[in-house]
Amino acid sequence: MNVIKVLVAEDHLITSQGISRLLNDESNIEVVGNAYDGEEAVRMVAELQPDVVIMDIAMPRLNGLQATKKIKQVCPTTAVLILSAYDDDEYVFGLLELGAAGYLLKTTSGEGLVNAIRAVHTGEPILDPKITLKVINHLRDSRKMPRASVSYSSLSDRELDVLKLAARGMSNGDIAQEFHLSRRTIEGNLRMVFNKLGVGSRTEAVIQGIARELFTIEELS
């Protein structure tokens, strides 16, 4: 099993140490460094080439947005996973536009953080359920919600259930455990969902699901 190299960018020492201890207990995750300001995070990414950076937003010298932008410039293959107490629109949409692979709130569980790291490392975008709803509401309020197409293959009950759990922020591994199936089976279910809805990501699939009235925003709360 390949070890996932993680850099923790968090200016609060106790929080940084707590995250590091949590992650180092995992057999396939190694914390290769701790950065306590944005400039240090960018420098350490260039030096250490981590697979994943856990990035706080409220960082000294360079904030999370500025640091994420520079990190994606110097090391585009590094996945930036935002872990923040803030869910302000300017942060959420700004960071997603800059290429953040995921956005979790600090209310997430330790298990949720570990699962998110593994997910973004494999290229699977991860959004906190509240962030997903924020994206959906933003699109709807700005009238960017795509029209529902009447010409698409309907989802099976299993595919719809998998999409709903994905929309709530569950990783493929968590969904597999929920249904007592293999991760590969769940990945296949999601590929079918994407193909049927004509999308390429979870967020797009959720948006299409809302637009086509396959489920409601309230069901995801």
Helices and strands as residue ranges (DSSP letters): E 4-9, H 13-24, E 29-35, H 38-48, E 52-55, H 64-74, E 79-84, H 89-97, E 102-105, H 110-121, E 126-127, H 129-141, H 157-167, H 172-179, H 183-197, H 202-211, H 217-220
